[in-house]
Amino acid sequence: MGKIFQPTVISGYGAITALGKDCEKASSNMMEGVIRNVTMGKRFFPDNFSAPCFQVESVASETGRSKIDDIIDSVSNCNRTVLLALVAVAEGLHRAGLTLENLEGKTVGIVLGTTVGCTFHNEEYYIQWRDRLDPHPEPLLAYLRSNLAAKILEILGLTGPTLVITNACASGTDAIGVAKSWLEYGKCDIAIAGGTDELSRVACHGFKSLMLYSEKSCTPFDSNRQGLNLGEGAGILVMEREVDAVKREQKIFGKVAGYGIAGDAYHPTAPHPQGEGLQRAVTAALQNSKLQIDDICLINAHGTGTPANDLAETNAIAALGFAAETVPVVSTKGFTGHTLGAAGGVEAVFTLMALNDGLVFGSGGCETLDPGLAFPAMTASEKRQLSGRVGISQSLAFGGSNSALVIEGAAI
């Protein structure tokens, strides 16, 4: 079947992170430079390694009472990853002016990225199974029942295609790219897309074993950066056909203009030093959007705070030919931590908000910019007015996968 191209727009968005339970709180805290990490201590790490994580204070919707909020309050048999996604979805639908009644009869596609999900929270079950005991199968059954996208579709009583993408730290970005193609091909009327992940002890130890976890708050692009901190949260875009949004007189917040993905084929965990795969992903996203490098006014970098990531990412940005005078580069992980599969969704939301505000704040935690980076990023004390309405949100994943979104803000 040939491609049925339908221009699509972003009609809603939502996010919950350690920076705030919704987008407005996150924006105000970022403006004030608020960093809220907590030391997990013995819960996640041994006594001699007490490292910070970015934990959401409570999973509770604050979008105003609606049927969706009532459903979230009544859900009791879901893992934290699903609940985080539900809160962001509720905010996104609320902002899009969509109620569950509005969605009746619509084909609603849900595509979510995650890496950890709930899979690492059944350690006791695994220990008993390893020791040849007879553990109760409920943890295993709960895991099998917890397909994130299908679970949310079921909870909200919607109908449509579902997909979960687990492509490491690029999962949320890839989910939004897939949703874009679903709408363009007419696979659904409305798409809910992004990423969600909760904190996991196993994931924290995994990054520690790779010597990538910092024992202090992460400082992306800083000359003294020591690594990343993990965080949790969810970021969601609500996307639909432009003609439908216009018909119901819904405010349009922007659009996902382009998506690109490419691999490094270099190393299981480290990025290519020159960011070759990222260069190809950004180029593909620009080609998909039919826009040029000169159209870009902001890059929301992956910016994990590891020496290898920040070096490779800035090398790629410089090699692509962006101009530091007109294209600020920023990382928001100093505010949220690295939310893994949620990162692409969260950062797409933050990119959209910055484009629509015409203003971007500096990289949380970055006090002294590393002079060895090929392209300068913004430090924590900076803020800059944007020169346009088009930005890039990019993600680098283990396995050498790189993904990029070209995002346009609302028309002035």
C-alpha positions as CSV (number, residue, x, y, z in Angstrom):
1,M,0.0,0.0,0.0
2,G,1.3,3.4,-0.9
3,K,2.0,6.0,1.7
4,I,-1.0,8.1,2.8
5,F,0.8,11.3,3.9
6,Q,-1.2,13.2,6.5
7,P,0.4,16.3,8.0
8,T,0.5,15.8,11.7
9,V,0.8,18.1,14.7
10,I,1.5,18.0,18.4
11,S,-1.8,18.9,20.2
12,G,-0.7,18.0,23.7
13,Y,2.2,17.0,25.9
14,G,2.9,16.0,29.5
15,A,5.9,15.0,31.6
16,I,6.6,13.9,35.2
17,T,10.2,13.9,36.5
18,A,12.1,14.8,39.6
19,L,12.1,18.3,38.2
20,G,8.3,18.5,38.6
21,K,5.0,16.5,38.5
22,D,3.9,18.4,35.4
23,C,5.4,20.6,32.7
24,E,4.7,23.9,34.4
25,K,6.4,22.9,37.6
26,A,9.4,21.5,35.6
27,S,9.7,24.7,33.7
28,S,9.6,27.0,36.7
29,N,12.1,24.8,38.6
30,M,14.4,24.8,35.6
31,M,14.2,28.5,35.4
32,E,15.1,28.8,39.1
33,G,17.9,26.2,38.8
34,V,16.3,23.8,41.2
35,I,18.0,20.4,41.3
36,R,16.2,17.8,43.4
37,N,18.2,14.6,43.7
38,V,18.1,12.2,46.6
39,T,20.8,9.9,48.0
40,M,19.6,6.4,47.6
41,G,22.3,5.0,49.9
42,K,21.8,1.4,51.2
43,R,18.6,1.0,49.2
44,F,20.5,0.7,45.9
45,F,24.2,0.7,46.8
46,P,26.7,-0.7,49.3
47,D,27.8,1.4,52.3
48,N,30.9,2.8,50.5
49,F,29.0,4.1,47.5
50,S,26.2,6.5,48.4
51,A,25.2,8.1,45.1
52,P,22.4,10.4,44.1
53,C,19.4,9.4,42.0
54,F,16.6,11.6,40.7
55,Q,13.4,10.2,42.1
56,V,9.8,11.4,41.6
57,E,8.4,12.4,45.0
58,S,5.0,10.8,44.4
59,V,3.2,9.4,41.4
60,A,0.0,11.5,41.4
61,S,-1.7,13.4,38.7
62,E,-2.1,17.1,39.2
63,T,-3.8,18.1,36.0
64,G,-7.2,18.8,37.5
65,R,-9.9,16.4,38.2
66,S,-11.1,14.4,35.2
67,K,-12.2,10.9,34.5
68,I,-8.6,10.0,33.6
69,D,-7.4,11.3,37.0
70,D,-10.0,9.2,38.7
71,I,-8.8,6.2,36.8
72,I,-5.2,6.8,37.8
73,D,-6.3,7.1,41.5
74,S,-8.1,3.8,41.3
75,V,-5.4,1.8,39.7
76,S,-3.8,-0.5,42.2
77,N,-2.4,-3.4,40.3
78,C,0.2,-1.6,38.1
79,N,3.9,-1.1,38.5
80,R,5.4,2.3,38.9
81,T,6.5,2.6,35.3
82,V,2.9,2.3,34.1
83,L,1.8,4.8,36.7
84,L,4.4,7.4,35.7
85,A,3.3,7.0,32.1
86,L,-0.4,7.4,33.0
87,V,0.3,10.7,34.8
88,A,2.1,12.1,31.8
89,V,-0.6,10.8,29.4
90,A,-3.3,12.4,31.6
91,E,-1.5,15.8,31.4
92,G,-1.0,15.4,27.6
93,L,-4.6,14.6,26.9
94,H,-5.8,17.4,29.2
95,R,-3.6,19.9,27.4
96,A,-4.9,18.5,24.1
97,G,-8.5,19.1,25.2
98,L,-9.3,15.3,24.8
99,T,-11.4,13.4,27.3
100,L,-12.0,9.7,27.2
101,E,-15.5,10.5,25.8
102,N,-13.8,12.4,23.0
103,L,-11.7,9.4,22.2
104,E,-14.6,6.9,21.9
105,G,-14.8,5.6,18.3
106,K,-11.2,6.9,17.6
107,T,-8.3,4.7,16.8
108,V,-5.7,5.7,19.4
109,G,-2.2,4.4,18.9
110,I,0.1,4.1,21.9
111,V,3.8,3.6,21.4
112,L,6.1,3.9,24.4
113,G,9.8,3.5,24.9
114,T,11.3,1.9,28.0
115,T,14.5,0.1,29.1
116,V,13.9,-1.1,32.6
117,G,10.1,-1.1,32.9
118,C,9.3,-3.4,35.8
119,T,11.6,-6.2,34.8
120,F,14.2,-5.7,37.5
121,H,12.0,-5.5,40.6
122,N,11.5,-9.2,41.2
123,E,14.9,-10.0,42.6
124,E,13.5,-12.2,45.4
125,Y,11.7,-14.3,42.9
126,Y,14.8,-14.8,40.8
127,I,16.9,-15.6,43.9
128,Q,14.5,-18.3,45.0
129,W,14.3,-19.7,41.4
130,R,18.1,-19.8,41.2
131,D,18.3,-21.6,44.5
132,R,15.9,-24.3,43.1
133,L,13.1,-23.3,45.5
134,D,9.5,-23.0,44.4
135,P,8.6,-19.3,44.3
136,H,5.1,-18.2,43.8
137,P,4.6,-17.3,40.1
138,E,2.8,-14.1,40.7
139,P,5.8,-11.8,40.0
140,L,6.4,-13.6,36.7
141,L,2.7,-13.4,35.8
142,A,2.6,-9.7,36.7
143,Y,5.6,-9.1,34.4
144,L,3.8,-10.9,31.6
145,R,0.7,-8.7,32.1
146,S,2.7,-5.5,32.1
147,N,3.2,-4.6,28.5
148,L,3.2,-0.9,29.0
149,A,1.4,0.3,25.9
150,A,-1.2,-2.5,26.0
151,K,-1.8,-1.9,29.7
152,I,-2.4,1.8,29.3
153,L,-4.8,1.1,26.4
154,E,-6.6,-1.3,28.6
155,I,-6.8,1.0,31.6
156,L,-8.1,3.9,29.6
157,G,-10.5,1.7,27.6
158,L,-9.2,2.8,24.2
159,T,-8.9,1.0,20.9
160,G,-5.9,1.0,18.6
161,P,-2.4,-0.3,17.8
162,T,0.2,-0.6,20.6
163,L,4.0,-1.0,20.6
164,V,6.7,-1.0,23.2
165,I,10.2,-0.1,22.1
166,T,13.2,-1.2,24.1
167,N,16.2,0.3,22.3
168,A,18.1,1.4,25.4
169,C,18.4,5.1,26.0
170,A,17.0,6.0,22.5
171,S,13.7,4.2,23.2
172,G,11.5,7.3,23.9
173,T,12.9,9.1,20.8
174,D,12.2,6.1,18.6
175,A,8.7,5.8,19.9
176,I,7.9,9.3,18.8
177,G,9.4,8.6,15.4
178,V,7.3,5.5,15.0
179,A,4.1,7.4,16.1
180,K,4.9,10.0,13.4
181,S,4.9,7.3,10.7
182,W,1.7,5.7,12.1
183,L,-0.2,8.9,11.7
184,E,1.3,9.6,8.3
185,Y,0.3,6.2,7.1
186,G,-3.2,6.5,8.6
187,K,-2.6,3.7,11.0
188,C,-4.4,5.7,13.8
189,D,-6.3,8.9,14.4
190,I,-4.4,10.0,17.4
191,A,-1.0,8.8,18.7
192,I,0.2,8.9,22.3
193,A,4.0,8.5,22.2
194,G,7.1,8.9,24.4
195,G,8.9,7.1,27.1
196,T,8.6,5.9,30.7
197,D,11.0,4.3,33.2
198,E,11.3,3.9,37.0
199,L,14.4,3.6,39.1
200,S,15.9,0.2,39.4
201,R,18.5,-1.2,41.7
202,V,19.8,-3.6,39.1
203,A,20.1,-0.7,36.5
204,C,22.0,1.4,39.0
205,H,24.5,-1.4,39.8
206,G,24.8,-2.0,36.0
207,F,26.0,1.5,35.3
208,K,28.2,1.4,38.4
209,S,29.9,-1.8,37.2
210,L,30.7,0.1,33.9
211,M,32.2,2.9,36.0
212,L,29.7,5.4,34.5
213,Y,27.8,6.3,37.7
214,S,28.9,9.5,39.5
215,E,28.9,9.6,43.3
216,K,28.0,13.3,43.1
217,S,25.3,15.2,41.1
218,C,26.0,14.8,37.4
219,T,27.5,17.7,35.6
220,P,27.0,17.4,31.8
221,F,29.8,19.0,29.7
222,D,31.6,20.2,32.8
223,S,35.4,19.8,32.9
224,N,35.1,17.8,36.1
225,R,32.3,15.6,35.1
226,Q,32.4,12.1,36.5
227,G,29.5,10.3,35.0
228,L,25.7,10.0,35.1
229,N,23.0,9.8,37.7
230,L,19.9,7.8,37.0
231,G,16.4,9.3,37.3
232,E,12.8,8.2,36.6
233,G,9.8,9.7,34.9
234,A,7.8,9.9,31.7
235,G,7.4,12.2,28.8
236,I,4.6,12.1,26.4
237,L,3.5,13.8,23.1
238,V,-0.1,13.6,21.9
239,M,0.0,13.8,18.1
240,E,-2.8,13.9,15.6
241,R,-3.6,14.8,12.0
242,E,-3.5,18.6,11.5
243,V,-6.9,18.6,9.8
244,D,-8.5,17.0,12.8
245,A,-6.9,19.4,15.3
246,V,-8.0,22.4,13.3
247,K,-11.5,21.0,12.9
248,R,-12.0,20.8,16.7
249,E,-10.3,24.2,17.1
250,Q,-7.5,22.7,19.3
251,K,-4.4,24.8,20.0
252,I,-1.4,23.4,18.0
253,F,1.8,23.4,20.0
254,G,4.1,22.3,17.1
255,K,5.0,19.2,15.2
256,V,7.5,16.5,14.9
257,A,9.0,17.5,11.5
258,G,11.6,14.8,11.1
259,Y,13.0,11.6,12.6
260,G,16.3,9.8,11.9
261,I,18.0,6.7,13.3
262,A,21.5,5.3,12.6
263,G,24.0,3.0,14.2
264,D,27.7,3.3,15.1
265,A,28.6,-0.4,14.9
266,Y,31.6,0.6,17.1
267,H,31.2,-0.7,20.7
268,P,28.6,-2.4,22.9
269,T,28.3,0.5,25.3
270,A,30.6,3.4,24.2
271,P,29.7,5.8,21.4
272,H,31.9,6.3,18.4
273,P,34.4,9.0,19.4
274,Q,33.4,11.2,16.5
275,G,29.7,10.4,16.9
276,E,29.5,9.0,13.4
277,G,26.2,7.3,13.9
278,L,24.7,10.5,15.5
279,Q,25.8,12.5,12.5
280,R,23.9,10.1,10.2
281,A,20.8,10.2,12.5
282,V,20.7,14.0,12.6
283,T,21.2,14.2,8.8
284,A,18.4,11.7,8.2
285,A,16.1,13.6,10.5
286,L,16.8,16.8,8.7
287,Q,16.2,15.1,5.3
288,N,12.9,13.7,6.6
289,S,11.9,17.2,7.8
290,K,13.0,18.8,4.5
291,L,14.8,21.4,6.7
292,Q,18.4,22.5,6.7
293,I,21.1,23.0,9.4
294,D,20.6,26.7,9.1
295,D,16.9,26.3,10.3
296,I,18.0,24.9,13.6
297,C,18.1,27.2,16.7
298,L,18.5,24.7,19.5
299,I,20.0,21.2,20.2
300,N,18.8,19.4,23.3
301,A,21.7,17.0,23.6
302,H,21.7,13.5,25.2
303,G,24.3,15.1,27.6
304,T,24.7,12.3,30.1
305,G,27.8,13.7,31.9
306,T,30.0,10.8,31.0
307,P,33.4,11.8,29.5
308,A,32.8,9.6,26.4
309,N,29.2,10.7,25.6
310,D,29.8,14.4,25.9
311,L,33.0,14.3,23.8
312,A,31.4,12.2,21.1
313,E,28.3,14.2,21.0
314,T,30.0,17.6,20.7
315,N,32.4,16.2,18.1
316,A,29.3,15.2,16.0
317,I,27.6,18.5,16.4
318,A,30.8,20.3,15.3
319,A,31.3,18.0,12.4
320,L,27.8,18.6,11.1
321,G,28.5,22.3,10.8
322,F,26.3,23.9,13.3
323,A,27.2,27.4,14.4
324,A,27.8,28.0,18.1
325,E,26.7,31.6,17.8
326,T,23.2,30.7,16.7
327,V,22.6,27.1,18.0
328,P,22.8,26.7,21.8
329,V,23.4,23.1,23.0
330,V,22.0,22.1,26.3
331,S,21.5,19.0,28.5
332,T,18.6,18.7,30.9
333,K,19.9,15.6,32.6
334,G,21.5,17.7,35.4
335,F,17.9,18.4,36.4
336,T,16.2,15.1,35.8
337,G,19.0,12.5,35.9
338,H,19.2,10.0,33.1
339,T,15.7,8.6,32.8
340,L,16.8,5.9,30.4
341,G,13.9,4.9,28.1
342,A,12.0,7.9,29.2
343,A,14.7,10.3,28.3
344,G,13.8,10.8,24.6
345,G,10.2,11.5,25.6
346,V,11.0,13.9,28.4
347,E,13.6,15.8,26.4
348,A,11.3,16.1,23.3
349,V,8.7,17.7,25.6
350,F,11.4,20.1,27.1
351,T,12.6,20.9,23.6
352,L,9.1,21.8,22.5
353,M,8.5,24.0,25.6
354,A,11.8,25.9,25.0
355,L,11.0,26.5,21.3
356,N,7.5,27.9,22.2
357,D,8.9,30.0,25.0
358,G,11.7,31.3,22.7
359,L,14.1,30.8,25.6
360,V,16.5,28.1,26.8
361,F,18.2,27.7,30.2
362,G,21.7,26.3,30.8
363,S,22.8,22.8,31.5
364,G,22.0,22.0,35.1
365,G,25.2,21.2,37.0
366,C,27.6,22.5,34.4
367,E,29.7,25.1,36.1
368,T,33.0,25.1,34.1
369,L,32.7,24.1,30.5
370,D,35.2,21.5,29.4
371,P,37.6,23.4,27.0
372,G,38.4,20.1,25.2
373,L,34.9,19.8,23.8
374,A,34.6,20.5,20.0
375,F,31.4,22.5,20.4
376,P,30.4,24.6,23.4
377,A,27.4,23.7,25.5
378,M,25.5,26.1,27.8
379,T,26.6,26.3,31.4
380,A,24.2,26.3,34.3
381,S,24.3,30.1,34.8
382,E,23.4,30.9,31.2
383,K,20.1,31.5,29.4
384,R,19.6,32.4,25.8
385,Q,16.9,33.8,23.6
386,L,16.3,31.5,20.6
387,S,16.7,32.8,17.1
388,G,14.0,30.5,15.6
389,R,11.3,27.9,16.2
390,V,13.0,24.6,15.1
391,G,15.2,22.4,17.3
392,I,16.7,19.0,17.6
393,S,16.3,16.5,20.4
394,Q,18.8,13.6,20.2
395,S,19.5,10.4,22.0
396,L,22.6,8.0,22.1
397,A,22.0,4.5,23.2
398,F,24.0,1.5,24.2
399,G,24.6,-0.8,21.3
400,G,25.6,2.2,19.1
401,S,22.0,3.3,18.3
402,N,21.5,7.0,17.7
403,S,18.2,8.8,17.1
404,A,17.1,12.3,16.5
405,L,13.9,14.3,16.2
406,V,13.5,17.6,14.4
407,I,10.8,19.5,16.4
408,E,9.0,22.7,15.3
409,G,7.4,25.0,17.8
410,A,4.0,26.6,17.2
411,A,3.6,29.1,14.4
412,I,3.9,32.6,15.6
